[in-house]
Amino acid sequence: MTVTSVRMSAPATVASLPTRAGAAVLIDRDTDGSLSSVCTGCGEYAWTLRVTRAFAQEHADTCIRPPRAA
């Protein structure tokens, strides 16, 4: 059996967009260069090849859930 060690970095937050209810949509750049987003209000997570800042901004503009308790 061969074991291969792979080093992966955690996604880096590149933007935080406020929602109307005081939560935030965090945009992360993943290790492969793609973007993902997660909302700290409703918990929506999005990762597709089409996630862009505009995609995340649309969610931030419409989400009305307050920040979830940590």
HTML snippet that shows the backbone in 3Dmol.js (N, CA, C, O; Angstrom):
<script src="https://3Dmol.org/build/3Dmol-min.js"></script>
<div id="view" style="width:600px;height:400px;position:relative"></div>
<script>
const pdb = `
ATOM      1  N   MET A   1       0.837  -1.157   0.000  1.00  0.00           N
ATOM      2  CA  MET A   1       0.000   0.000   0.000  1.00  0.00           C
ATOM      3  C   MET A   1       0.893   1.235   0.000  1.00  0.00           C
ATOM      4  O   MET A   1       1.875   1.310   0.738  1.00  0.00           O
ATOM      5  N   THR A   2       0.537   2.195  -0.835  1.00  0.00           N
ATOM      6  CA  THR A   2       1.269   3.454  -0.931  1.00  0.00           C
ATOM      7  C   THR A   2       0.405   4.565  -0.357  1.00  0.00           C
ATOM      8  O   THR A   2      -0.780   4.672  -0.675  1.00  0.00           O
ATOM      9  N   VAL A   3       0.997   5.376   0.477  1.00  0.00           N
ATOM     10  CA  VAL A   3       0.292   6.515   1.063  1.00  0.00           C
ATOM     11  C   VAL A   3       0.895   7.777   0.475  1.00  0.00           C
ATOM     12  O   VAL A   3       2.111   7.969   0.490  1.00  0.00           O
ATOM     13  N   THR A   4       0.032   8.625  -0.039  1.00  0.00           N
ATOM     14  CA  THR A   4       0.475   9.887  -0.615  1.00  0.00           C
ATOM     15  C   THR A   4      -0.022  11.025   0.266  1.00  0.00           C
ATOM     16  O   THR A   4      -1.212  11.109   0.571  1.00  0.00           O
ATOM     17  N   SER A   5       0.874  11.881   0.663  1.00  0.00           N
ATOM     18  CA  SER A   5       0.522  13.021   1.477  1.00  0.00           C
ATOM     19  C   SER A   5       0.164  14.190   0.565  1.00  0.00           C
ATOM     20  O   SER A   5       0.907  14.527  -0.357  1.00  0.00           O
ATOM     21  N   VAL A   6      -0.978  14.799   0.836  1.00  0.00           N
ATOM     22  CA  VAL A   6      -1.418  15.949   0.049  1.00  0.00           C
ATOM     23  C   VAL A   6      -1.650  17.110   1.008  1.00  0.00           C
ATOM     24  O   VAL A   6      -2.398  16.989   1.978  1.00  0.00           O
ATOM     25  N   ARG A   7      -1.015  18.209   0.729  1.00  0.00           N
ATOM     26  CA  ARG A   7      -1.192  19.400   1.566  1.00  0.00           C
ATOM     27  C   ARG A   7      -2.232  20.293   0.910  1.00  0.00           C
ATOM     28  O   ARG A   7      -2.103  20.662  -0.258  1.00  0.00           O
ATOM     29  N   MET A   8      -3.263  20.636   1.671  1.00  0.00           N
ATOM     30  CA  MET A   8      -4.308  21.507   1.153  1.00  0.00           C
ATOM     31  C   MET A   8      -4.454  22.700   2.080  1.00  0.00           C
ATOM     32  O   MET A   8      -4.400  22.571   3.304  1.00  0.00           O
ATOM     33  N   SER A   9      -4.634  23.827   1.489  1.00  0.00           N
ATOM     34  CA  SER A   9      -4.851  25.047   2.259  1.00  0.00           C
ATOM     35  C   SER A   9      -6.343  25.261   2.443  1.00  0.00           C
ATOM     36  O   SER A   9      -7.155  24.842   1.618  1.00  0.00           O
ATOM     37  N   ALA A  10      -6.679  25.907   3.517  1.00  0.00           N
ATOM     38  CA  ALA A  10      -8.076  26.265   3.737  1.00  0.00           C
ATOM     39  C   ALA A  10      -8.465  27.365   2.767  1.00  0.00           C
ATOM     40  O   ALA A  10      -7.621  28.161   2.356  1.00  0.00           O
ATOM     41  N   PRO A  11      -9.743  27.414   2.399  1.00  0.00           N
ATOM     42  CA  PRO A  11     -10.186  28.514   1.530  1.00  0.00           C
ATOM     43  C   PRO A  11      -9.915  29.860   2.210  1.00  0.00           C
ATOM     44  O   PRO A  11      -9.968  29.969   3.435  1.00  0.00           O
ATOM     45  N   ALA A  12      -9.630  30.855   1.419  1.00  0.00           N
ATOM     46  CA  ALA A  12      -9.347  32.192   1.941  1.00  0.00           C
ATOM     47  C   ALA A  12     -10.525  33.114   1.657  1.00  0.00           C
ATOM     48  O   ALA A  12     -10.971  33.216   0.514  1.00  0.00           O
ATOM     49  N   THR A  13     -11.030  33.785   2.684  1.00  0.00           N
ATOM     50  CA  THR A  13     -12.133  34.727   2.496  1.00  0.00           C
ATOM     51  C   THR A  13     -11.616  35.946   1.745  1.00  0.00           C
ATOM     52  O   THR A  13     -10.660  36.595   2.170  1.00  0.00           O
ATOM     53  N   VAL A  14     -12.261  36.247   0.622  1.00  0.00           N
ATOM     54  CA  VAL A  14     -11.832  37.381  -0.194  1.00  0.00           C
ATOM     55  C   VAL A  14     -12.797  38.564  -0.119  1.00  0.00           C
ATOM     56  O   VAL A  14     -12.459  39.672  -0.535  1.00  0.00           O
ATOM     57  N   ALA A  15     -14.013  38.324   0.419  1.00  0.00           N
ATOM     58  CA  ALA A  15     -14.975  39.413   0.562  1.00  0.00           C
ATOM     59  C   ALA A  15     -16.038  39.008   1.577  1.00  0.00           C
ATOM     60  O   ALA A  15     -16.309  37.825   1.785  1.00  0.00           O
ATOM     61  N   SER A  16     -16.626  40.011   2.195  1.00  0.00           N
ATOM     62  CA  SER A  16     -17.732  39.820   3.123  1.00  0.00           C
ATOM     63  C   SER A  16     -18.794  40.849   2.761  1.00  0.00           C
ATOM     64  O   SER A  16     -18.557  42.053   2.854  1.00  0.00           O
ATOM     65  N   LEU A  17     -19.955  40.376   2.353  1.00  0.00           N
ATOM     66  CA  LEU A  17     -21.024  41.271   1.912  1.00  0.00           C
ATOM     67  C   LEU A  17     -22.132  41.291   2.965  1.00  0.00           C
ATOM     68  O   LEU A  17     -22.657  40.233   3.311  1.00  0.00           O
ATOM     69  N   PRO A  18     -22.503  42.467   3.486  1.00  0.00           N
ATOM     70  CA  PRO A  18     -23.551  42.526   4.504  1.00  0.00           C
ATOM     71  C   PRO A  18     -24.929  42.243   3.910  1.00  0.00           C
ATOM     72  O   PRO A  18     -25.221  42.606   2.771  1.00  0.00           O
ATOM     73  N   THR A  19     -25.780  41.574   4.722  1.00  0.00           N
ATOM     74  CA  THR A  19     -27.168  41.356   4.313  1.00  0.00           C
ATOM     75  C   THR A  19     -28.045  42.409   4.978  1.00  0.00           C
ATOM     76  O   THR A  19     -27.577  43.153   5.840  1.00  0.00           O
ATOM     77  N   ARG A  20     -29.301  42.475   4.585  1.00  0.00           N
ATOM     78  CA  ARG A  20     -30.227  43.454   5.154  1.00  0.00           C
ATOM     79  C   ARG A  20     -30.492  43.200   6.635  1.00  0.00           C
ATOM     80  O   ARG A  20     -30.844  44.125   7.367  1.00  0.00           O
ATOM     81  N   ALA A  21     -30.327  41.957   7.083  1.00  0.00           N
ATOM     82  CA  ALA A  21     -30.638  41.604   8.468  1.00  0.00           C
ATOM     83  C   ALA A  21     -29.413  41.593   9.376  1.00  0.00           C
ATOM     84  O   ALA A  21     -29.507  41.180  10.532  1.00  0.00           O
ATOM     85  N   GLY A  22     -28.259  42.043   8.865  1.00  0.00           N
ATOM     86  CA  GLY A  22     -27.072  42.127   9.692  1.00  0.00           C
ATOM     87  C   GLY A  22     -26.161  40.913   9.637  1.00  0.00           C
ATOM     88  O   GLY A  22     -25.148  40.875  10.335  1.00  0.00           O
ATOM     89  N   ALA A  23     -26.497  39.926   8.827  1.00  0.00           N
ATOM     90  CA  ALA A  23     -25.617  38.773   8.632  1.00  0.00           C
ATOM     91  C   ALA A  23     -24.600  39.148   7.552  1.00  0.00           C
ATOM     92  O   ALA A  23     -24.480  40.316   7.183  1.00  0.00           O
ATOM     93  N   ALA A  24     -23.876  38.158   7.055  1.00  0.00           N
ATOM     94  CA  ALA A  24     -22.891  38.417   6.003  1.00  0.00           C
ATOM     95  C   ALA A  24     -22.828  37.226   5.058  1.00  0.00           C
ATOM     96  O   ALA A  24     -23.011  36.080   5.469  1.00  0.00           O
ATOM     97  N   VAL A  25     -22.568  37.510   3.795  1.00  0.00           N
ATOM     98  CA  VAL A  25     -22.270  36.472   2.820  1.00  0.00           C
ATOM     99  C   VAL A  25     -20.759  36.516   2.626  1.00  0.00           C
ATOM    100  O   VAL A  25     -20.212  37.503   2.133  1.00  0.00           O
ATOM    101  N   LEU A  26     -20.097  35.438   3.018  1.00  0.00           N
ATOM    102  CA  LEU A  26     -18.646  35.355   2.913  1.00  0.00           C
ATOM    103  C   LEU A  26     -18.270  34.696   1.601  1.00  0.00           C
ATOM    104  O   LEU A  26     -18.763  33.614   1.282  1.00  0.00           O
ATOM    105  N   ILE A  27     -17.404  35.336   0.841  1.00  0.00           N
ATOM    106  CA  ILE A  27     -16.932  34.774  -0.430  1.00  0.00           C
ATOM    107  C   ILE A  27     -15.522  34.256  -0.200  1.00  0.00           C
ATOM    108  O   ILE A  27     -14.632  34.994   0.223  1.00  0.00           O
ATOM    109  N   ASP A  28     -15.338  32.976  -0.485  1.00  0.00           N
ATOM    110  CA  ASP A  28     -14.029  32.338  -0.306  1.00  0.00           C
ATOM    111  C   ASP A  28     -13.447  31.926  -1.648  1.00  0.00           C
ATOM    112  O   ASP A  28     -14.173  31.528  -2.559  1.00  0.00           O
ATOM    113  N   ARG A  29     -12.121  32.028  -1.757  1.00  0.00           N
ATOM    114  CA  ARG A  29     -11.413  31.494  -2.922  1.00  0.00           C
ATOM    115  C   ARG A  29     -10.838  30.158  -2.489  1.00  0.00           C
ATOM    116  O   ARG A  29     -10.001  30.085  -1.589  1.00  0.00           O
ATOM    117  N   ASP A  30     -11.304  29.102  -3.144  1.00  0.00           N
ATOM    118  CA  ASP A  30     -10.863  27.756  -2.820  1.00  0.00           C
ATOM    119  C   ASP A  30      -9.480  27.495  -3.406  1.00  0.00           C
ATOM    120  O   ASP A  30      -8.993  28.267  -4.231  1.00  0.00           O
ATOM    121  N   THR A  31      -8.861  26.416  -2.982  1.00  0.00           N
ATOM    122  CA  THR A  31      -7.492  26.118  -3.397  1.00  0.00           C
ATOM    123  C   THR A  31      -7.365  25.922  -4.903  1.00  0.00           C
ATOM    124  O   THR A  31      -6.281  26.099  -5.459  1.00  0.00           O
ATOM    125  N   ASP A  32      -8.459  25.559  -5.569  1.00  0.00           N
ATOM    126  CA  ASP A  32      -8.398  25.385  -7.024  1.00  0.00           C
ATOM    127  C   ASP A  32      -8.693  26.676  -7.781  1.00  0.00           C
ATOM    128  O   ASP A  32      -8.757  26.675  -9.010  1.00  0.00           O
ATOM    129  N   GLY A  33      -8.873  27.781  -7.051  1.00  0.00           N
ATOM    130  CA  GLY A  33      -9.130  29.067  -7.682  1.00  0.00           C
ATOM    131  C   GLY A  33     -10.595  29.404  -7.848  1.00  0.00           C
ATOM    132  O   GLY A  33     -10.929  30.537  -8.193  1.00  0.00           O
ATOM    133  N   SER A  34     -11.479  28.446  -7.609  1.00  0.00           N
ATOM    134  CA  SER A  34     -12.906  28.711  -7.739  1.00  0.00           C
ATOM    135  C   SER A  34     -13.411  29.476  -6.521  1.00  0.00           C
ATOM    136  O   SER A  34     -12.734  29.536  -5.495  1.00  0.00           O
ATOM    137  N   LEU A  35     -14.592  30.056  -6.635  1.00  0.00           N
ATOM    138  CA  LEU A  35     -15.196  30.804  -5.544  1.00  0.00           C
ATOM    139  C   LEU A  35     -16.347  30.010  -4.947  1.00  0.00           C
ATOM    140  O   LEU A  35     -17.036  29.266  -5.645  1.00  0.00           O
ATOM    141  N   SER A  36     -16.544  30.178  -3.658  1.00  0.00           N
ATOM    142  CA  SER A  36     -17.714  29.635  -2.989  1.00  0.00           C
ATOM    143  C   SER A  36     -18.229  30.718  -2.057  1.00  0.00           C
ATOM    144  O   SER A  36     -17.508  31.664  -1.737  1.00  0.00           O
ATOM    145  N   SER A  37     -19.469  30.582  -1.624  1.00  0.00           N
ATOM    146  CA  SER A  37     -20.014  31.567  -0.691  1.00  0.00           C
ATOM    147  C   SER A  37     -20.858  30.852   0.351  1.00  0.00           C
ATOM    148  O   SER A  37     -21.436  29.795   0.095  1.00  0.00           O
ATOM    149  N   VAL A  38     -20.914  31.457   1.536  1.00  0.00           N
ATOM    150  CA  VAL A  38     -21.760  30.940   2.609  1.00  0.00           C
ATOM    151  C   VAL A  38     -22.373  32.138   3.332  1.00  0.00           C
ATOM    152  O   VAL A  38     -21.708  33.145   3.575  1.00  0.00           O
ATOM    153  N   CYS A  39     -23.655  32.004   3.669  1.00  0.00           N
ATOM    154  CA  CYS A  39     -24.381  33.070   4.347  1.00  0.00           C
ATOM    155  C   CYS A  39     -24.414  32.761   5.844  1.00  0.00           C
ATOM    156  O   CYS A  39     -24.789  31.659   6.245  1.00  0.00           O
ATOM    157  N   THR A  40     -24.020  33.739   6.674  1.00  0.00           N
ATOM    158  CA  THR A  40     -24.034  33.532   8.112  1.00  0.00           C
ATOM    159  C   THR A  40     -25.430  33.708   8.698  1.00  0.00           C
ATOM    160  O   THR A  40     -25.629  33.509   9.896  1.00  0.00           O
ATOM    161  N   GLY A  41     -26.397  34.078   7.862  1.00  0.00           N
ATOM    162  CA  GLY A  41     -27.778  34.195   8.306  1.00  0.00           C
ATOM    163  C   GLY A  41     -28.538  32.902   8.072  1.00  0.00           C
ATOM    164  O   GLY A  41     -28.857  32.186   9.021  1.00  0.00           O
ATOM    165  N   CYS A  42     -28.829  32.598   6.821  1.00  0.00           N
ATOM    166  CA  CYS A  42     -29.639  31.417   6.508  1.00  0.00           C
ATOM    167  C   CYS A  42     -28.812  30.153   6.334  1.00  0.00           C
ATOM    168  O   CYS A  42     -29.365  29.053   6.307  1.00  0.00           O
ATOM    169  N   GLY A  43     -27.499  30.291   6.216  1.00  0.00           N
ATOM    170  CA  GLY A  43     -26.642  29.125   6.083  1.00  0.00           C
ATOM    171  C   GLY A  43     -26.451  28.643   4.663  1.00  0.00           C
ATOM    172  O   GLY A  43     -25.787  27.630   4.444  1.00  0.00           O
ATOM    173  N   GLU A  44     -27.022  29.350   3.678  1.00  0.00           N
ATOM    174  CA  GLU A  44     -26.885  28.903   2.293  1.00  0.00           C
ATOM    175  C   GLU A  44     -25.408  28.839   1.897  1.00  0.00           C
ATOM    176  O   GLU A  44     -24.653  29.791   2.091  1.00  0.00           O
ATOM    177  N   TYR A  45     -25.022  27.703   1.342  1.00  0.00           N
ATOM    178  CA  TYR A  45     -23.673  27.510   0.816  1.00  0.00           C
ATOM    179  C   TYR A  45     -23.788  27.352  -0.686  1.00  0.00           C
ATOM    180  O   TYR A  45     -24.648  26.613  -1.164  1.00  0.00           O
ATOM    181  N   ALA A  46     -22.949  28.022  -1.426  1.00  0.00           N
ATOM    182  CA  ALA A  46     -22.992  27.903  -2.885  1.00  0.00           C
ATOM    183  C   ALA A  46     -21.595  27.679  -3.419  1.00  0.00           C
ATOM    184  O   ALA A  46     -20.656  28.390  -3.062  1.00  0.00           O
ATOM    185  N   TRP A  47     -21.472  26.704  -4.262  1.00  0.00           N
ATOM    186  CA  TRP A  47     -20.229  26.484  -5.011  1.00  0.00           C
ATOM    187  C   TRP A  47     -20.620  25.956  -6.369  1.00  0.00           C
ATOM    188  O   TRP A  47     -21.162  24.859  -6.493  1.00  0.00           O
ATOM    189  N   THR A  48     -20.348  26.723  -7.354  1.00  0.00           N
ATOM    190  CA  THR A  48     -20.512  26.294  -8.742  1.00  0.00           C
ATOM    191  C   THR A  48     -19.428  27.011  -9.522  1.00  0.00           C
ATOM    192  O   THR A  48     -18.745  27.888  -8.992  1.00  0.00           O
ATOM    193  N   LEU A  49     -19.278  26.646 -10.744  1.00  0.00           N
ATOM    194  CA  LEU A  49     -18.310  27.348 -11.578  1.00  0.00           C
ATOM    195  C   LEU A  49     -18.762  28.766 -11.874  1.00  0.00           C
ATOM    196  O   LEU A  49     -17.986  29.576 -12.382  1.00  0.00           O
ATOM    197  N   ARG A  50     -20.029  29.073 -11.554  1.00  0.00           N
ATOM    198  CA  ARG A  50     -20.569  30.398 -11.856  1.00  0.00           C
ATOM    199  C   ARG A  50     -20.679  31.309 -10.643  1.00  0.00           C
ATOM    200  O   ARG A  50     -21.242  32.399 -10.750  1.00  0.00           O
ATOM    201  N   VAL A  51     -20.158  30.894  -9.493  1.00  0.00           N
ATOM    202  CA  VAL A  51     -20.207  31.782  -8.336  1.00  0.00           C
ATOM    203  C   VAL A  51     -19.305  32.980  -8.613  1.00  0.00           C
ATOM    204  O   VAL A  51     -18.115  32.833  -8.888  1.00  0.00           O
ATOM    205  N   THR A  52     -19.887  34.143  -8.534  1.00  0.00           N
ATOM    206  CA  THR A  52     -19.156  35.393  -8.719  1.00  0.00           C
ATOM    207  C   THR A  52     -19.548  36.336  -7.591  1.00  0.00           C
ATOM    208  O   THR A  52     -20.454  36.032  -6.815  1.00  0.00           O
ATOM    209  N   ARG A  53     -18.886  37.458  -7.495  1.00  0.00           N
ATOM    210  CA  ARG A  53     -19.270  38.456  -6.495  1.00  0.00           C
ATOM    211  C   ARG A  53     -20.722  38.891  -6.717  1.00  0.00           C
ATOM    212  O   ARG A  53     -21.455  39.101  -5.750  1.00  0.00           O
ATOM    213  N   ALA A  54     -21.145  39.027  -7.973  1.00  0.00           N
ATOM    214  CA  ALA A  54     -22.523  39.427  -8.266  1.00  0.00           C
ATOM    215  C   ALA A  54     -23.517  38.370  -7.776  1.00  0.00           C
ATOM    216  O   ALA A  54     -24.585  38.713  -7.269  1.00  0.00           O
ATOM    217  N   PHE A  55     -23.172  37.097  -7.923  1.00  0.00           N
ATOM    218  CA  PHE A  55     -24.015  36.006  -7.443  1.00  0.00           C
ATOM    219  C   PHE A  55     -24.200  36.127  -5.926  1.00  0.00           C
ATOM    220  O   PHE A  55     -25.319  36.034  -5.421  1.00  0.00           O
ATOM    221  N   ALA A  56     -23.103  36.332  -5.214  1.00  0.00           N
ATOM    222  CA  ALA A  56     -23.163  36.462  -3.761  1.00  0.00           C
ATOM    223  C   ALA A  56     -23.896  37.738  -3.359  1.00  0.00           C
ATOM    224  O   ALA A  56     -24.639  37.734  -2.377  1.00  0.00           O
ATOM    225  N   GLN A  57     -23.701  38.829  -4.100  1.00  0.00           N
ATOM    226  CA  GLN A  57     -24.369  40.094  -3.792  1.00  0.00           C
ATOM    227  C   GLN A  57     -25.876  39.947  -3.926  1.00  0.00           C
ATOM    228  O   GLN A  57     -26.624  40.520  -3.133  1.00  0.00           O
ATOM    229  N   GLU A  58     -26.332  39.190  -4.914  1.00  0.00           N
ATOM    230  CA  GLU A  58     -27.772  38.962  -5.091  1.00  0.00           C
ATOM    231  C   GLU A  58     -28.354  38.293  -3.852  1.00  0.00           C
ATOM    232  O   GLU A  58     -29.437  38.662  -3.397  1.00  0.00           O
ATOM    233  N   HIS A  59     -27.642  37.311  -3.305  1.00  0.00           N
ATOM    234  CA  HIS A  59     -28.130  36.665  -2.089  1.00  0.00           C
ATOM    235  C   HIS A  59     -28.102  37.640  -0.917  1.00  0.00           C
ATOM    236  O   HIS A  59     -29.053  37.695  -0.139  1.00  0.00           O
ATOM    237  N   ALA A  60     -27.031  38.405  -0.783  1.00  0.00           N
ATOM    238  CA  ALA A  60     -26.922  39.374   0.310  1.00  0.00           C
ATOM    239  C   ALA A  60     -28.057  40.400   0.261  1.00  0.00           C
ATOM    240  O   ALA A  60     -28.550  40.837   1.301  1.00  0.00           O
ATOM    241  N   ASP A  61     -28.463  40.776  -0.934  1.00  0.00           N
ATOM    242  CA  ASP A  61     -29.530  41.764  -1.102  1.00  0.00           C
ATOM    243  C   ASP A  61     -30.903  41.223  -0.718  1.00  0.00           C
ATOM    244  O   ASP A  61     -31.798  42.000  -0.385  1.00  0.00           O
ATOM    245  N   THR A  62     -31.082  39.913  -0.758  1.00  0.00           N
ATOM    246  CA  THR A  62     -32.412  39.339  -0.533  1.00  0.00           C
ATOM    247  C   THR A  62     -32.556  38.555   0.767  1.00  0.00           C
ATOM    248  O   THR A  62     -33.681  38.288   1.187  1.00  0.00           O
ATOM    249  N   CYS A  63     -31.468  38.182   1.412  1.00  0.00           N
ATOM    250  CA  CYS A  63     -31.553  37.370   2.627  1.00  0.00           C
ATOM    251  C   CYS A  63     -32.037  38.234   3.796  1.00  0.00           C
ATOM    252  O   CYS A  63     -31.494  39.312   4.042  1.00  0.00           O
ATOM    253  N   ILE A  64     -33.042  37.765   4.504  1.00  0.00           N
ATOM    254  CA  ILE A  64     -33.590  38.529   5.630  1.00  0.00           C
ATOM    255  C   ILE A  64     -33.416  37.794   6.965  1.00  0.00           C
ATOM    256  O   ILE A  64     -34.024  38.181   7.963  1.00  0.00           O
ATOM    257  N   ARG A  65     -32.596  36.744   6.993  1.00  0.00           N
ATOM    258  CA  ARG A  65     -32.353  36.021   8.242  1.00  0.00           C
ATOM    259  C   ARG A  65     -31.218  36.685   9.004  1.00  0.00           C
ATOM    260  O   ARG A  65     -30.175  36.987   8.424  1.00  0.00           O
ATOM    261  N   PRO A  66     -31.410  36.915  10.303  1.00  0.00           N
ATOM    262  CA  PRO A  66     -30.338  37.515  11.112  1.00  0.00           C
ATOM    263  C   PRO A  66     -29.192  36.524  11.296  1.00  0.00           C
ATOM    264  O   PRO A  66     -29.355  35.336  11.016  1.00  0.00           O
ATOM    265  N   PRO A  67     -28.047  36.992  11.758  1.00  0.00           N
ATOM    266  CA  PRO A  67     -26.909  36.084  11.971  1.00  0.00           C
ATOM    267  C   PRO A  67     -27.293  34.964  12.939  1.00  0.00           C
ATOM    268  O   PRO A  67     -27.995  35.185  13.926  1.00  0.00           O
ATOM    269  N   ARG A  68     -26.818  33.764  12.630  1.00  0.00           N
ATOM    270  CA  ARG A  68     -27.083  32.626  13.516  1.00  0.00           C
ATOM    271  C   ARG A  68     -26.130  32.681  14.701  1.00  0.00           C
ATOM    272  O   ARG A  68     -25.002  33.161  14.585  1.00  0.00           O
ATOM    273  N   ALA A  69     -26.590  32.192  15.825  1.00  0.00           N
ATOM    274  CA  ALA A  69     -25.749  32.146  17.022  1.00  0.00           C
ATOM    275  C   ALA A  69     -24.603  31.185  16.810  1.00  0.00           C
ATOM    276  O   ALA A  69     -24.778  30.124  16.210  1.00  0.00           O
ATOM    277  N   ALA A  70     -23.435  31.547  17.296  1.00  0.00           N
ATOM    278  CA  ALA A  70     -22.255  30.700  17.126  1.00  0.00           C
ATOM    279  C   ALA A  70     -22.255  29.520  18.050  1.00  0.00           C
ATOM    280  O   ALA A  70     -21.325  28.715  18.024  1.00  0.00           O
TER     281      ALA A  70
END
`;
const viewer = $3Dmol.createViewer("view");
viewer.addModel(pdb, "pdb");
viewer.setStyle({}, {cartoon: {color: "spectrum"}});
viewer.zoomTo();
viewer.render();
</script>
